[in-house]
Amino acid sequence: MNYVFHPDAVLEFEEAVRYYRARGPVLGDRFAAKVRFAIRRILDTGAMARAEE
């Protein structure tokens, strides 16, 4: 399943990544990875729920 961020959400996400990168070399990358992981879990959970119907 695909997803699309609202344009304002993309800007906010990118800003947050920059914020965390400024505080530590890997913090921004970790933050981005956690957000992407959470999105995948949400999508997978939705797909599982539909499969059970």
N, C-alpha and C positions, 0 to 999 in steps of 0.2 A: 504494500500500500504506500502511496506517496503522500506527502504533506507539503504545504506551502505556508511560509511565514508571511504575516502581514508586513508590508514594507517598513512600518514603524518598528515592528518587533525585530526585524533584521538589523536596523540601525542600533537599537537598544542592545541586542545580543553582541554585535561587533564592538560597541562601546564598552560593554562589560568585559569582553575578552581583552581589550586594550588595557582596561583598568587593572585587571588581575596580572597581566604580563608586566605592567609597570611595577608591580609589587614583588614579583619574583619571576625568574626566567621560565619556569614551567607552569606557574599557576594559571595563566591564561589558557594554555593547552589542556590542562586538567579540567578547567571549568567547561571549556567547549566540549570535551569528550563526555563529561557527565551530562551535559544538556542533550547531546546527541543520543547517549545511552537511554536517557529518560524518554525521549521521543520514540525511540525504537520500542521500548517496553510498552508505552501507551499504544502504539500501532499494533504490536503483537497481541496485546490483551484484547484490543478491539476485534482483531481478526479471529482470535479464539472464541470470543463471545458470539460472533456471527456464525462460526462453525458449529457451535453447540445448539443453535436455534433449530 
